[in-house]
């Protein structure tokens, strides 16, 4: 499974596992570098998925006449 096929949850789980292994302090420098590199890729993938979700999220609002309309989600900090 490639990074692009991983879900956010799968990517985050793998990233947490890498961090856990690195925090033990028992890895060689080479293994630390390889795990760090993999962690950066997973982190970037998670960020991309979150950014995509944020941009495509819409709120459905019920109008007084009973019809539904879409409005872009207004997140804190957005201008």
PyMOL Python script that loads the backbone (N, CA, C, O; Angstrom):
from pymol import cmd

cmd.read_pdbstr("""\
ATOM      1  N   UNK A   1       0.849  -1.187   0.000  1.00  0.00           N
ATOM      2  CA  UNK A   1       0.000   0.000   0.000  1.00  0.00           C
ATOM      3  C   UNK A   1       0.892   1.246   0.000  1.00  0.00           C
ATOM      4  O   UNK A   1       1.785   1.369   0.839  1.00  0.00           O
ATOM      5  N   UNK A   2       0.655   2.159  -0.927  1.00  0.00           N
ATOM      6  CA  UNK A   2       1.455   3.383  -0.992  1.00  0.00           C
ATOM      7  C   UNK A   2       0.872   4.435  -0.061  1.00  0.00           C
ATOM      8  O   UNK A   2      -0.237   4.283   0.453  1.00  0.00           O
ATOM      9  N   UNK A   3       1.630   5.501   0.149  1.00  0.00           N
ATOM     10  CA  UNK A   3       1.161   6.580   1.020  1.00  0.00           C
ATOM     11  C   UNK A   3      -0.158   7.164   0.527  1.00  0.00           C
ATOM     12  O   UNK A   3      -1.035   7.494   1.325  1.00  0.00           O
ATOM     13  N   UNK A   4      -0.292   7.291  -0.798  1.00  0.00           N
ATOM     14  CA  UNK A   4      -1.494   7.904  -1.350  1.00  0.00           C
ATOM     15  C   UNK A   4      -2.732   7.037  -1.117  1.00  0.00           C
ATOM     16  O   UNK A   4      -3.854   7.543  -1.143  1.00  0.00           O
ATOM     17  N   UNK A   5      -2.540   5.746  -0.891  1.00  0.00           N
ATOM     18  CA  UNK A   5      -3.663   4.856  -0.642  1.00  0.00           C
ATOM     19  C   UNK A   5      -4.037   4.772   0.836  1.00  0.00           C
ATOM     20  O   UNK A   5      -5.129   4.317   1.179  1.00  0.00           O
ATOM     21  N   UNK A   6      -3.145   5.205   1.697  1.00  0.00           N
ATOM     22  CA  UNK A   6      -3.415   5.128   3.130  1.00  0.00           C
ATOM     23  C   UNK A   6      -4.468   6.144   3.534  1.00  0.00           C
ATOM     24  O   UNK A   6      -4.491   7.266   3.029  1.00  0.00           O
ATOM     25  N   UNK A   7      -5.335   5.743   4.445  1.00  0.00           N
ATOM     26  CA  UNK A   7      -6.286   6.690   5.009  1.00  0.00           C
ATOM     27  C   UNK A   7      -5.547   7.559   6.015  1.00  0.00           C
ATOM     28  O   UNK A   7      -4.410   7.270   6.386  1.00  0.00           O
ATOM     29  N   UNK A   8      -6.195   8.607   6.445  1.00  0.00           N
ATOM     30  CA  UNK A   8      -5.614   9.478   7.464  1.00  0.00           C
ATOM     31  C   UNK A   8      -5.311   8.671   8.724  1.00  0.00           C
ATOM     32  O   UNK A   8      -4.235   8.793   9.309  1.00  0.00           O
ATOM     33  N   UNK A   9      -6.279   7.840   9.134  1.00  0.00           N
ATOM     34  CA  UNK A   9      -6.124   7.066  10.363  1.00  0.00           C
ATOM     35  C   UNK A   9      -4.973   6.075  10.261  1.00  0.00           C
ATOM     36  O   UNK A   9      -4.217   5.904  11.218  1.00  0.00           O
ATOM     37  N   UNK A  10      -4.831   5.418   9.107  1.00  0.00           N
ATOM     38  CA  UNK A  10      -3.732   4.472   8.918  1.00  0.00           C
ATOM     39  C   UNK A  10      -2.388   5.194   8.945  1.00  0.00           C
ATOM     40  O   UNK A  10      -1.433   4.717   9.557  1.00  0.00           O
ATOM     41  N   UNK A  11      -2.319   6.332   8.285  1.00  0.00           N
ATOM     42  CA  UNK A  11      -1.091   7.115   8.258  1.00  0.00           C
ATOM     43  C   UNK A  11      -0.715   7.580   9.657  1.00  0.00           C
ATOM     44  O   UNK A  11       0.449   7.502  10.050  1.00  0.00           O
ATOM     45  N   UNK A  12      -1.696   8.063  10.405  1.00  0.00           N
ATOM     46  CA  UNK A  12      -1.440   8.547  11.758  1.00  0.00           C
ATOM     47  C   UNK A  12      -0.986   7.409  12.668  1.00  0.00           C
ATOM     48  O   UNK A  12      -0.092   7.599  13.492  1.00  0.00           O
ATOM     49  N   UNK A  13      -1.583   6.247  12.531  1.00  0.00           N
ATOM     50  CA  UNK A  13      -1.188   5.086  13.331  1.00  0.00           C
ATOM     51  C   UNK A  13       0.252   4.700  13.044  1.00  0.00           C
ATOM     52  O   UNK A  13       1.017   4.416  13.965  1.00  0.00           O
ATOM     53  N   UNK A  14       0.626   4.689  11.766  1.00  0.00           N
ATOM     54  CA  UNK A  14       2.006   4.369  11.405  1.00  0.00           C
ATOM     55  C   UNK A  14       2.970   5.430  11.927  1.00  0.00           C
ATOM     56  O   UNK A  14       4.057   5.105  12.405  1.00  0.00           O
ATOM     57  N   UNK A  15       2.577   6.679  11.835  1.00  0.00           N
ATOM     58  CA  UNK A  15       3.414   7.763  12.335  1.00  0.00           C
ATOM     59  C   UNK A  15       3.616   7.645  13.844  1.00  0.00           C
ATOM     60  O   UNK A  15       4.729   7.825  14.338  1.00  0.00           O
ATOM     61  N   UNK A  16       2.561   7.347  14.563  1.00  0.00           N
ATOM     62  CA  UNK A  16       2.672   7.176  16.016  1.00  0.00           C
ATOM     63  C   UNK A  16       3.581   6.005  16.364  1.00  0.00           C
ATOM     64  O   UNK A  16       4.329   6.076  17.339  1.00  0.00           O
ATOM     65  N   UNK A  17       3.528   4.927  15.584  1.00  0.00           N
ATOM     66  CA  UNK A  17       4.390   3.768  15.827  1.00  0.00           C
ATOM     67  C   UNK A  17       5.854   4.137  15.610  1.00  0.00           C
ATOM     68  O   UNK A  17       6.724   3.729  16.379  1.00  0.00           O
ATOM     69  N   UNK A  18       6.120   4.904  14.570  1.00  0.00           N
ATOM     70  CA  UNK A  18       7.489   5.347  14.298  1.00  0.00           C
ATOM     71  C   UNK A  18       8.008   6.214  15.431  1.00  0.00           C
ATOM     72  O   UNK A  18       9.133   6.031  15.895  1.00  0.00           O
ATOM     73  N   UNK A  19       7.195   7.154  15.876  1.00  0.00           N
ATOM     74  CA  UNK A  19       7.603   8.033  16.988  1.00  0.00           C
ATOM     75  C   UNK A  19       7.887   7.201  18.235  1.00  0.00           C
ATOM     76  O   UNK A  19       8.866   7.441  18.941  1.00  0.00           O
ATOM     77  N   UNK A  20       7.030   6.228  18.497  1.00  0.00           N
ATOM     78  CA  UNK A  20       7.230   5.369  19.665  1.00  0.00           C
ATOM     79  C   UNK A  20       8.549   4.617  19.609  1.00  0.00           C
ATOM     80  O   UNK A  20       9.254   4.513  20.613  1.00  0.00           O
ATOM     81  N   UNK A  21       8.884   4.090  18.434  1.00  0.00           N
ATOM     82  CA  UNK A  21      10.158   3.377  18.274  1.00  0.00           C
ATOM     83  C   UNK A  21      11.336   4.326  18.455  1.00  0.00           C
ATOM     84  O   UNK A  21      12.338   3.974  19.078  1.00  0.00           O
ATOM     85  N   UNK A  22      11.210   5.524  17.910  1.00  0.00           N
ATOM     86  CA  UNK A  22      12.307   6.482  18.001  1.00  0.00           C
ATOM     87  C   UNK A  22      12.516   6.957  19.432  1.00  0.00           C
ATOM     88  O   UNK A  22      13.644   7.236  19.837  1.00  0.00           O
ATOM     89  N   UNK A  23      11.452   7.049  20.185  1.00  0.00           N
ATOM     90  CA  UNK A  23      11.547   7.551  21.560  1.00  0.00           C
ATOM     91  C   UNK A  23      12.222   6.562  22.508  1.00  0.00           C
ATOM     92  O   UNK A  23      12.625   6.940  23.608  1.00  0.00           O
ATOM     93  N   UNK A  24      12.349   5.310  22.098  1.00  0.00           N
ATOM     94  CA  UNK A  24      12.995   4.332  22.981  1.00  0.00           C
ATOM     95  C   UNK A  24      14.482   4.608  23.137  1.00  0.00           C
ATOM     96  O   UNK A  24      15.094   4.213  24.129  1.00  0.00           O
ATOM     97  N   UNK A  25      15.065   5.295  22.141  1.00  0.00           N
ATOM     98  CA  UNK A  25      16.492   5.584  22.209  1.00  0.00           C
ATOM     99  C   UNK A  25      17.362   4.397  21.882  1.00  0.00           C
ATOM    100  O   UNK A  25      18.571   4.445  22.109  1.00  0.00           O
ATOM    101  N   UNK A  26      16.791   3.337  21.358  1.00  0.00           N
ATOM    102  CA  UNK A  26      17.540   2.111  21.093  1.00  0.00           C
ATOM    103  C   UNK A  26      17.820   1.889  19.610  1.00  0.00           C
ATOM    104  O   UNK A  26      18.232   0.792  19.230  1.00  0.00           O
ATOM    105  N   UNK A  27      17.613   2.880  18.774  1.00  0.00           N
ATOM    106  CA  UNK A  27      17.834   2.721  17.341  1.00  0.00           C
ATOM    107  C   UNK A  27      19.214   3.239  16.955  1.00  0.00           C
ATOM    108  O   UNK A  27      19.755   4.158  17.570  1.00  0.00           O
ATOM    109  N   UNK A  28      19.760   2.620  15.918  1.00  0.00           N
ATOM    110  CA  UNK A  28      21.021   3.122  15.377  1.00  0.00           C
ATOM    111  C   UNK A  28      20.747   4.433  14.645  1.00  0.00           C
ATOM    112  O   UNK A  28      19.601   4.747  14.326  1.00  0.00           O
ATOM    113  N   UNK A  29      21.786   5.177  14.390  1.00  0.00           N
ATOM    114  CA  UNK A  29      21.637   6.448  13.682  1.00  0.00           C
ATOM    115  C   UNK A  29      21.011   6.222  12.305  1.00  0.00           C
ATOM    116  O   UNK A  29      20.154   6.994  11.876  1.00  0.00           O
ATOM    117  N   UNK A  30      21.436   5.180  11.626  1.00  0.00           N
ATOM    118  CA  UNK A  30      20.883   4.875  10.304  1.00  0.00           C
ATOM    119  C   UNK A  30      19.382   4.595  10.395  1.00  0.00           C
ATOM    120  O   UNK A  30      18.606   5.111   9.591  1.00  0.00           O
ATOM    121  N   UNK A  31      18.974   3.781  11.369  1.00  0.00           N
ATOM    122  CA  UNK A  31      17.546   3.487  11.550  1.00  0.00           C
ATOM    123  C   UNK A  31      16.762   4.737  11.927  1.00  0.00           C
ATOM    124  O   UNK A  31      15.632   4.924  11.477  1.00  0.00           O
ATOM    125  N   UNK A  32      17.364   5.597  12.758  1.00  0.00           N
ATOM    126  CA  UNK A  32      16.715   6.860  13.119  1.00  0.00           C
ATOM    127  C   UNK A  32      16.471   7.714  11.880  1.00  0.00           C
ATOM    128  O   UNK A  32      15.394   8.288  11.715  1.00  0.00           O
ATOM    129  N   UNK A  33      17.470   7.793  11.015  1.00  0.00           N
ATOM    130  CA  UNK A  33      17.337   8.593   9.796  1.00  0.00           C
ATOM    131  C   UNK A  33      16.259   8.025   8.875  1.00  0.00           C
ATOM    132  O   UNK A  33      15.462   8.776   8.313  1.00  0.00           O
ATOM    133  N   UNK A  34      16.235   6.705   8.721  1.00  0.00           N
ATOM    134  CA  UNK A  34      15.225   6.069   7.870  1.00  0.00           C
ATOM    135  C   UNK A  34      13.822   6.281   8.437  1.00  0.00           C
ATOM    136  O   UNK A  34      12.887   6.593   7.699  1.00  0.00           O
ATOM    137  N   UNK A  35      13.683   6.114   9.738  1.00  0.00           N
ATOM    138  CA  UNK A  35      12.381   6.305  10.378  1.00  0.00           C
ATOM    139  C   UNK A  35      11.954   7.761  10.344  1.00  0.00           C
ATOM    140  O   UNK A  35      10.773   8.060  10.162  1.00  0.00           O
ATOM    141  N   UNK A  36      12.902   8.666  10.516  1.00  0.00           N
ATOM    142  CA  UNK A  36      12.592  10.094  10.453  1.00  0.00           C
ATOM    143  C   UNK A  36      12.063  10.441   9.059  1.00  0.00           C
ATOM    144  O   UNK A  36      11.066  11.150   8.923  1.00  0.00           O
ATOM    145  N   UNK A  37      12.738   9.936   8.038  1.00  0.00           N
ATOM    146  CA  UNK A  37      12.327  10.187   6.661  1.00  0.00           C
ATOM    147  C   UNK A  37      10.919   9.645   6.401  1.00  0.00           C
ATOM    148  O   UNK A  37      10.091  10.323   5.792  1.00  0.00           O
ATOM    149  N   UNK A  38      10.657   8.445   6.855  1.00  0.00           N
ATOM    150  CA  UNK A  38       9.327   7.847   6.689  1.00  0.00           C
ATOM    151  C   UNK A  38       8.288   8.651   7.474  1.00  0.00           C
ATOM    152  O   UNK A  38       7.172   8.855   6.997  1.00  0.00           O
ATOM    153  N   UNK A  39       8.648   9.103   8.662  1.00  0.00           N
ATOM    154  CA  UNK A  39       7.733   9.908   9.474  1.00  0.00           C
ATOM    155  C   UNK A  39       7.367  11.218   8.798  1.00  0.00           C
ATOM    156  O   UNK A  39       6.215  11.648   8.851  1.00  0.00           O
ATOM    157  N   UNK A  40       8.345  11.855   8.163  1.00  0.00           N
ATOM    158  CA  UNK A  40       8.080  13.105   7.445  1.00  0.00           C
ATOM    159  C   UNK A  40       7.100  12.850   6.304  1.00  0.00           C
ATOM    160  O   UNK A  40       6.183  13.642   6.090  1.00  0.00           O
ATOM    161  N   UNK A  41       7.282  11.760   5.572  1.00  0.00           N
ATOM    162  CA  UNK A  41       6.372  11.426   4.463  1.00  0.00           C
ATOM    163  C   UNK A  41       4.958  11.197   4.981  1.00  0.00           C
ATOM    164  O   UNK A  41       3.989  11.678   4.395  1.00  0.00           O
ATOM    165  N   UNK A  42       4.847  10.460   6.081  1.00  0.00           N
ATOM    166  CA  UNK A  42       3.528  10.192   6.657  1.00  0.00           C
ATOM    167  C   UNK A  42       2.887  11.475   7.183  1.00  0.00           C
ATOM    168  O   UNK A  42       1.689  11.698   7.006  1.00  0.00           O
ATOM    169  N   UNK A  43       3.691  12.310   7.828  1.00  0.00           N
ATOM    170  CA  UNK A  43       3.182  13.581   8.338  1.00  0.00           C
ATOM    171  C   UNK A  43       2.656  14.460   7.202  1.00  0.00           C
ATOM    172  O   UNK A  43       1.583  15.053   7.313  1.00  0.00           O
ATOM    173  N   UNK A  44       3.412  14.537   6.123  1.00  0.00           N
ATOM    174  CA  UNK A  44       2.984  15.325   4.963  1.00  0.00           C
ATOM    175  C   UNK A  44       1.706  14.767   4.355  1.00  0.00           C
ATOM    176  O   UNK A  44       0.832  15.523   3.930  1.00  0.00           O
ATOM    177  N   UNK A  45       1.598  13.445   4.314  1.00  0.00           N
ATOM    178  CA  UNK A  45       0.389  12.809   3.781  1.00  0.00           C
ATOM    179  C   UNK A  45      -0.816  13.150   4.655  1.00  0.00           C
ATOM    180  O   UNK A  45      -1.884  13.482   4.141  1.00  0.00           O
ATOM    181  N   UNK A  46      -0.645  13.069   5.969  1.00  0.00           N
ATOM    182  CA  UNK A  46      -1.735  13.427   6.895  1.00  0.00           C
ATOM    183  C   UNK A  46      -2.152  14.878   6.698  1.00  0.00           C
ATOM    184  O   UNK A  46      -3.343  15.183   6.645  1.00  0.00           O
ATOM    185  N   UNK A  47      -1.175  15.769   6.590  1.00  0.00           N
ATOM    186  CA  UNK A  47      -1.459  17.189   6.401  1.00  0.00           C
ATOM    187  C   UNK A  47      -2.234  17.416   5.100  1.00  0.00           C
ATOM    188  O   UNK A  47      -3.192  18.188   5.070  1.00  0.00           O
ATOM    189  N   UNK A  48      -1.816  16.741   4.030  1.00  0.00           N
ATOM    190  CA  UNK A  48      -2.495  16.873   2.743  1.00  0.00           C
ATOM    191  C   UNK A  48      -3.952  16.410   2.840  1.00  0.00           C
ATOM    192  O   UNK A  48      -4.855  17.066   2.321  1.00  0.00           O
ATOM    193  N   UNK A  49      -4.168  15.282   3.506  1.00  0.00           N
ATOM    194  CA  UNK A  49      -5.535  14.774   3.659  1.00  0.00           C
ATOM    195  C   UNK A  49      -6.392  15.723   4.488  1.00  0.00           C
ATOM    196  O   UNK A  49      -7.557  15.954   4.162  1.00  0.00           O
ATOM    197  N   UNK A  50      -5.826  16.272   5.553  1.00  0.00           N
ATOM    198  CA  UNK A  50      -6.566  17.228   6.383  1.00  0.00           C
ATOM    199  C   UNK A  50      -6.880  18.501   5.606  1.00  0.00           C
ATOM    200  O   UNK A  50      -7.986  19.034   5.698  1.00  0.00           O
ATOM    201  N   UNK A  51      -5.916  18.982   4.849  1.00  0.00           N
ATOM    202  CA  UNK A  51      -6.108  20.194   4.062  1.00  0.00           C
ATOM    203  C   UNK A  51      -7.198  19.982   3.008  1.00  0.00           C
ATOM    204  O   UNK A  51      -8.038  20.855   2.792  1.00  0.00           O
ATOM    205  N   UNK A  52      -7.178  18.819   2.358  1.00  0.00           N
ATOM    206  CA  UNK A  52      -8.195  18.493   1.356  1.00  0.00           C
ATOM    207  C   UNK A  52      -9.586  18.419   2.000  1.00  0.00           C
ATOM    208  O   UNK A  52     -10.560  18.926   1.444  1.00  0.00           O
ATOM    209  N   UNK A  53      -9.667  17.792   3.158  1.00  0.00           N
ATOM    210  CA  UNK A  53     -10.949  17.677   3.845  1.00  0.00           C
ATOM    211  C   UNK A  53     -11.473  19.052   4.248  1.00  0.00           C
ATOM    212  O   UNK A  53     -12.666  19.331   4.126  1.00  0.00           O
ATOM    213  N   UNK A  54     -10.579  19.900   4.726  1.00  0.00           N
ATOM    214  CA  UNK A  54     -10.973  21.243   5.145  1.00  0.00           C
ATOM    215  C   UNK A  54     -11.520  22.043   3.967  1.00  0.00           C
ATOM    216  O   UNK A  54     -12.508  22.763   4.108  1.00  0.00           O
ATOM    217  N   UNK A  55     -10.880  21.918   2.812  1.00  0.00           N
ATOM    218  CA  UNK A  55     -11.287  22.690   1.642  1.00  0.00           C
ATOM    219  C   UNK A  55     -12.604  22.197   1.047  1.00  0.00           C
ATOM    220  O   UNK A  55     -13.331  22.982   0.438  1.00  0.00           O
ATOM    221  N   UNK A  56     -12.921  20.924   1.210  1.00  0.00           N
ATOM    222  CA  UNK A  56     -14.119  20.379   0.584  1.00  0.00           C
ATOM    223  C   UNK A  56     -15.316  20.276   1.528  1.00  0.00           C
ATOM    224  O   UNK A  56     -16.421  19.949   1.096  1.00  0.00           O
ATOM    225  N   UNK A  57     -15.102  20.552   2.800  1.00  0.00           N
ATOM    226  CA  UNK A  57     -16.184  20.430   3.773  1.00  0.00           C
ATOM    227  C   UNK A  57     -17.214  21.546   3.594  1.00  0.00           C
ATOM    228  O   UNK A  57     -16.865  22.724   3.510  1.00  0.00           O
ATOM    229  N   UNK A  58     -18.432  21.172   3.541  1.00  0.00           N
ATOM    230  CA  UNK A  58     -19.514  22.152   3.436  1.00  0.00           C
ATOM    231  C   UNK A  58     -20.524  21.899   4.543  1.00  0.00           C
ATOM    232  O   UNK A  58     -20.667  20.781   5.038  1.00  0.00           O
ATOM    233  N   UNK A  59     -21.210  22.950   4.914  1.00  0.00           N
ATOM    234  CA  UNK A  59     -22.311  22.826   5.859  1.00  0.00           C
ATOM    235  C   UNK A  59     -23.624  22.812   5.096  1.00  0.00           C
ATOM    236  O   UNK A  59     -23.833  23.614   4.186  1.00  0.00           O
ATOM    237  N   UNK A  60     -24.491  21.914   5.465  1.00  0.00           N
ATOM    238  CA  UNK A  60     -25.835  21.944   4.914  1.00  0.00           C
ATOM    239  C   UNK A  60     -26.704  22.740   5.877  1.00  0.00           C
ATOM    240  O   UNK A  60     -26.756  22.463   7.076  1.00  0.00           O
ATOM    241  N   UNK A  61     -27.376  23.721   5.326  1.00  0.00           N
ATOM    242  CA  UNK A  61     -28.190  24.610   6.152  1.00  0.00           C
ATOM    243  C   UNK A  61     -29.633  24.502   5.677  1.00  0.00           C
ATOM    244  O   UNK A  61     -29.911  24.640   4.485  1.00  0.00           O
ATOM    245  N   UNK A  62     -30.529  24.260   6.589  1.00  0.00           N
ATOM    246  CA  UNK A  62     -31.943  24.215   6.240  1.00  0.00           C
ATOM    247  C   UNK A  62     -32.503  25.620   6.248  1.00  0.00           C
ATOM    248  O   UNK A  62     -32.424  26.335   7.247  1.00  0.00           O
ATOM    249  N   UNK A  63     -33.067  26.000   5.121  1.00  0.00           N
ATOM    250  CA  UNK A  63     -33.682  27.322   5.014  1.00  0.00           C
ATOM    251  C   UNK A  63     -35.113  27.255   5.530  1.00  0.00           C
ATOM    252  O   UNK A  63     -35.643  26.167   5.757  1.00  0.00           O
ATOM    253  N   UNK A  64     -35.732  28.399   5.714  1.00  0.00           N
ATOM    254  CA  UNK A  64     -37.075  28.461   6.270  1.00  0.00           C
ATOM    255  C   UNK A  64     -38.094  27.723   5.420  1.00  0.00           C
ATOM    256  O   UNK A  64     -39.063  27.186   5.957  1.00  0.00           O
ATOM    257  N   UNK A  65     -37.900  27.682   4.101  1.00  0.00           N
ATOM    258  CA  UNK A  65     -38.867  27.007   3.249  1.00  0.00           C
ATOM    259  C   UNK A  65     -38.649  25.498   3.185  1.00  0.00           C
ATOM    260  O   UNK A  65     -39.320  24.814   2.412  1.00  0.00           O
ATOM    261  N   UNK A  66     -37.718  24.965   3.985  1.00  0.00           N
ATOM    262  CA  UNK A  66     -37.498  23.534   4.059  1.00  0.00           C
ATOM    263  C   UNK A  66     -36.452  23.014   3.092  1.00  0.00           C
ATOM    264  O   UNK A  66     -36.062  21.849   3.177  1.00  0.00           O
ATOM    265  N   UNK A  67     -35.989  23.850   2.177  1.00  0.00           N
ATOM    266  CA  UNK A  67     -34.976  23.424   1.232  1.00  0.00           C
ATOM    267  C   UNK A  67     -33.598  23.491   1.888  1.00  0.00           C
ATOM    268  O   UNK A  67     -33.387  24.225   2.853  1.00  0.00           O
ATOM    269  N   UNK A  68     -32.683  22.723   1.354  1.00  0.00           N
ATOM    270  CA  UNK A  68     -31.320  22.719   1.859  1.00  0.00           C
ATOM    271  C   UNK A  68     -30.425  23.527   0.930  1.00  0.00           C
ATOM    272  O   UNK A  68     -30.591  23.498  -0.290  1.00  0.00           O
ATOM    273  N   UNK A  69     -29.494  24.234   1.508  1.00  0.00           N
ATOM    274  CA  UNK A  69     -28.504  24.954   0.715  1.00  0.00           C
ATOM    275  C   UNK A  69     -27.132  24.685   1.301  1.00  0.00           C
ATOM    276  O   UNK A  69     -27.007  24.371   2.485  1.00  0.00           O
ATOM    277  N   UNK A  70     -26.103  24.808   0.477  1.00  0.00           N
ATOM    278  CA  UNK A  70     -24.744  24.596   0.939  1.00  0.00           C
ATOM    279  C   UNK A  70     -24.062  25.931   1.193  1.00  0.00           C
ATOM    280  O   UNK A  70     -24.263  26.903   0.465  1.00  0.00           O
ATOM    281  N   UNK A  71     -23.260  25.955   2.233  1.00  0.00           N
ATOM    282  CA  UNK A  71     -22.444  27.112   2.543  1.00  0.00           C
ATOM    283  C   UNK A  71     -21.050  26.616   2.859  1.00  0.00           C
ATOM    284  O   UNK A  71     -20.887  25.591   3.521  1.00  0.00           O
ATOM    285  N   UNK A  72     -20.039  27.338   2.391  1.00  0.00           N
ATOM    286  CA  UNK A  72     -18.674  26.927   2.758  1.00  0.00           C
ATOM    287  C   UNK A  72     -18.496  26.987   4.264  1.00  0.00           C
ATOM    288  O   UNK A  72     -19.043  27.863   4.935  1.00  0.00           O
ATOM    289  N   UNK A  73     -17.731  26.052   4.779  1.00  0.00           N
ATOM    290  CA  UNK A  73     -17.448  26.026   6.208  1.00  0.00           C
ATOM    291  C   UNK A  73     -16.519  27.175   6.554  1.00  0.00           C
ATOM    292  O   UNK A  73     -15.448  27.311   5.964  1.00  0.00           O
ATOM    293  N   UNK A  74     -16.923  27.998   7.504  1.00  0.00           N
ATOM    294  CA  UNK A  74     -16.118  29.131   7.949  1.00  0.00           C
ATOM    295  C   UNK A  74     -15.336  28.683   9.182  1.00  0.00           C
ATOM    296  O   UNK A  74     -15.880  28.623  10.285  1.00  0.00           O
ATOM    297  N   UNK A  75     -14.048  28.368   8.984  1.00  0.00           N
ATOM    298  CA  UNK A  75     -13.215  27.918  10.082  1.00  0.00           C
ATOM    299  C   UNK A  75     -12.571  29.092  10.769  1.00  0.00           C
ATOM    300  O   UNK A  75     -12.312  30.113  10.132  1.00  0.00           O
ATOM    301  N   UNK A  76     -12.307  28.974  12.047  1.00  0.00           N
ATOM    302  CA  UNK A  76     -11.642  30.038  12.786  1.00  0.00           C
ATOM    303  C   UNK A  76     -10.317  30.380  12.132  1.00  0.00           C
ATOM    304  O   UNK A  76      -9.566  29.488  11.739  1.00  0.00           O
ATOM    305  N   UNK A  77     -10.033  31.645  12.016  1.00  0.00           N
ATOM    306  CA  UNK A  77      -8.777  32.071  11.450  1.00  0.00           C
ATOM    307  C   UNK A  77      -8.815  32.272   9.958  1.00  0.00           C
ATOM    308  O   UNK A  77      -7.881  32.844   9.396  1.00  0.00           O
ATOM    309  N   UNK A  78      -9.883  31.812   9.281  1.00  0.00           N
ATOM    310  CA  UNK A  78      -9.998  32.025   7.846  1.00  0.00           C
ATOM    311  C   UNK A  78     -10.372  33.471   7.580  1.00  0.00           C
ATOM    312  O   UNK A  78     -11.157  34.063   8.321  1.00  0.00           O
ATOM    313  N   UNK A  79      -9.823  34.027   6.545  1.00  0.00           N
ATOM    314  CA  UNK A  79     -10.126  35.400   6.184  1.00  0.00           C
ATOM    315  C   UNK A  79     -10.861  35.423   4.872  1.00  0.00           C
ATOM    316  O   UNK A  79     -11.214  36.495   4.381  1.00  0.00           O
TER     317      UNK A  79
END
""", "prot")
cmd.dss("prot")
cmd.show_as("cartoon", "prot")
cmd.util.cbc("prot")
cmd.orient("prot")
